[in-house]
Structures are given as structure tokens and as C-alpha cells.
Amino acid sequence: MQNPAEPSTIGPLTGPQLQASGPQNVHKLTATAIQARLRNPPSKRVDLMDGAVQGLMLRIGPAGATWSLRIRVVGEGGVTARGHQRKGNKSRVTLGIYPTLSIEGARALANKYLDQANKGVSPVAALESAATAGGLTVRVLAEKFLTDYVRMKELRALLKYEGAIRVHIVPRLGELLADTVGREQVRGLVKKAMVRTPRGQGARDRPRGGKEAARTALGVFRKMINWGIRERLLKRTDNPATGMEDNLPKKKEKERVLSLEEARIVWRAAATLGYPFGPIYQLILLTGCRQGEWSACLSRYVDMKQALLVLPAVAYKSDHVHVVPLVPQAIEILERVLTYHQGQSGEHLFSGSDGEKPVSGWTHAHARMMRAICAVSGERPLVPWTPHDLRRTVATRIAEKLGVGGEQLIKRVLGHADGSVTAIYNRYGYVKEMRAVLEEWAGDLTVECERVTELQRSPPQQRRLRATEKAA
């Protein structure tokens, strides 16, 4: 088999690249076999040969899977003494990304290129000629966009870009020349993406389509065309997607804020959920951090001695370091997590894989939370809410405490970027003020639970506690 660490190339393969790739009886690749490998991707790149088409392989690595084809073009190796054309050196042609390019599509494209090679036409030269002539299809442009922009820039929205391209853009526009796509084709893309399809039967299937899916697909396509024009991969100077978002329904601003009583019920219900989701719900309420920030939190981000959560720029949405004071209730929760649930395979505080990967499964967890609220309060919430609404609730309740002029401190608590000239020169972190306002909010949030705990203590326990408080 080819060296897994060998980089993907387009051009002649020589030396170690020509080593035998394994036994001749190669089985046909199946979707089931590929998905099994992708669920546990290798740390180094590995080539899986397909037994259906000679030279066709799927290269799987930590970042995904790519189809490629090894070919030898007739005539590139010169002519024999008897006048027969020799085949040239082996070359590798990248076909596309799996699953954007399916097994059947990869085999059809590989057979097409093999037929060209047997007729003396180099697919590599043909692709380069088409690119030079501005003949990139939307599919090819999308692959270049993902490889040379999204992945190279290490964008955190990689999955969003890949999903929009794989699910909506390529199936609808993939075979069209990017230079010839017009507004009607883009309009068709948007209309198709707006159609809501229910969840399939597979464990990993998700509902698709809808207004937000259409908005995302349009935004990704517009950015991809702009990138192609900027990189001079396209001849066109206009973008057919410009201004088309005006045709979509106006995006509704979310405004759900829980009352203090609702927040207290959520706090009590979260205590019944257990690890990992119960502590996360409670920590969101105590810090105002985003759901994803606690879900993906590493143990090294938590400074228990200083009672701080320090989120580095690479892990934070606004690309700057965010420091959050941890109130005593948050420290107590984290101490329990580190004592009883710290993983041995990775640093993730909240994980279902012994710390190796961040926790997932929020849809089912939120359904459990709704049932827990019903059990605690005796009724279901009349107005639905999401974990992000808890963050908005924290900001609103703090604003009520601070009154007029507290916007700067609320920005600090939420970690919103402030690009003003004052912010550039003012490096003071306001940690002391943030801690004071969060402790006051935590007291309001948990006061009812503390009263219940006090009532549950026996009279001797209450006397000992009061004596301890007096001595302190």
C-alpha cells in the first residue's frame, strides 16, 4: 500500500510512489465500509483501493476523505522499436471529496478519465486547460474553495461550509460552469434549499432544508464566487448571488428571556439531569457563557485557584481571550466534575468518550430538560426556549441590577468584542466588577434552593452551621 503520509499530488508518481499497493484481489468499496472507517478516522492518511475500477482509491485522513485516480497515459512514454506507443509514468488525479462525490460518481468519473488516457489524452492536462480557460464547474470550484480557503484558514465554520456545499450547492449546481451560473439558477438553489425535508431513518440523519438552510447556502455560494473572482479562477466579474438575500424572509431576532422564577426552575431541573448536561445548564446560568463554550471546554481552561475560566482566542467566537470569573456555586460544580468525571483519554471536561471528544446529543438532552422541568414544576413551559436563551437571560437580569450605564460591564461578561478606540487603550479586564455582579445574580438564582437545603437540615445541623458562621 502507498505510504499513508504521502501528500496528495497531481502529476507523475515516481520512486516509492510506485510500490505495490497490496494484493490484487481488492474488494469493491461500499458506503457501509467507508462510513465505518470515517467514524474512527486514522491519524495518518490511508488509501483504500476500489476493486471495481483500476487505480481508483479513497484517501482517508483526519480531515476527511478524497477520491483520486492513478493513471498512465498512452503515448507519454514514447514509442517502442516496433512503433507501439508506450504508457507514461503514473499520475494521480484528484476527483472530488467524499461524500460530495459518491462511490458511483467517482467510478463514472474514473472510467471517463481512464478512457481518455487510453486514447492518449491526459486528464491532468485537460483539467488544467479547462481551468486556464475559465471552465471550472461549480463542483471543482467548491473543492478548491474548501481546500484553499476554508481549511487553510482553519475556519471554525468548516462544517457549515461543507454541509451547505454537499447538501445544497453541488447537487443543484455542481455540473454547471461557475462562469455561466445566472441569477435564475441561484434562485432555483434557494427555492430548493427552502423545502423542509424530515429526518431520515438513519441514526445520523438530520432534518434538512428550511429558511435558515437557504440563507446559509446562499451566503456560502456568494462567498465562494467572490473568492473565485479574487483568486482569478473565474473570468466573470459579477456575482449572481449578490443582493439575493433580500428575497428571503427577514431573519427573526430571538428575544426569549426567562423570568427569574423560570430560571430558578431550570436550575433545579438541571440538578436532576446528572452529568454531563445538568452541570452545563447550570454553568451557563452562572456565567452567561455560550452552550458550545462549556460543551467543548478543556480542563486547562479552568483555573480553580484563581476561580477563573480563561477561554483562549482559538476557542472563542470573537477571536480574543475571554476571562470569566467563577462564582462559588460554579467552583463547587466543577470540583465535582473534576473529582468524579475527569476523563483519562482527553481534556474535555464534559464528554461521553472519556474526555477524548466534546459532549454531543443536545437535542435529546434538551428534551430531557423539558421533562425534568415538568417534573419539578408540575407544568411544561408555555414558551419554548433554547440553551442560548439562558445566556440572554443572564445578560437581561444583570442589566436590571446595573441599570443605565451598565452596558460596558455586560459586554465584558458576555465577551462581546469592542473595537472602539477607548477599548483599544483600556486593557483593564473588569474581573473584580464582573465577579461581584455574577455573585449577586447567582445568589438570586439559587436562593430558593438554599432555603430548601436549610429546611432539610436537622435542628442540630442548623445549630452547628450557625455556630460555624458566627466563629468565622
Buried (B, 14 or more C-beta within 10 A) or exposed (E): EBEBEBEEEEEBBEEEBEEEBEEEEBEEBEEEEBEEBBEEBEEEBBBBBBEBBBBBBBBBBEEBBBBBBBBBBBBBEEEEEEEEBEBBBBBBBBBBBBBBBEBEBBBEBBBEBBEBBEEEBBBBEBBEEBBEEBBBBBBBBBBBBBBEBBBEEEEEEBEBBBBBBBBBBBBBBBEBBBBEBEBEBBBEBBEBBBEEEEEEEEEEEEEBBBBEBBBBBBBBBBBBBBBBBEEEBBEBEEBBBEEBBEEBEEEEEEEBBBEBEBBBBBBBBBBBBEBBBBBBBBBBBBBBBBBBBBBBBBBEBBEEEEBBBBBEEEBBBEEEBBBBBBBEBBBEBBEEBEEEBBBEEBBBBBBBEEBEBBBEEBEEBBEBBBBBBBEBBEEEBEEEBEBBBBBBBBBBBBBEEBEEEBEBBBBBBBBEEEEEEEEEEEEEEBBEBBBBBBBBBBEBBBEBBEEEEEEEEEEEEEEEEEEEEEEE
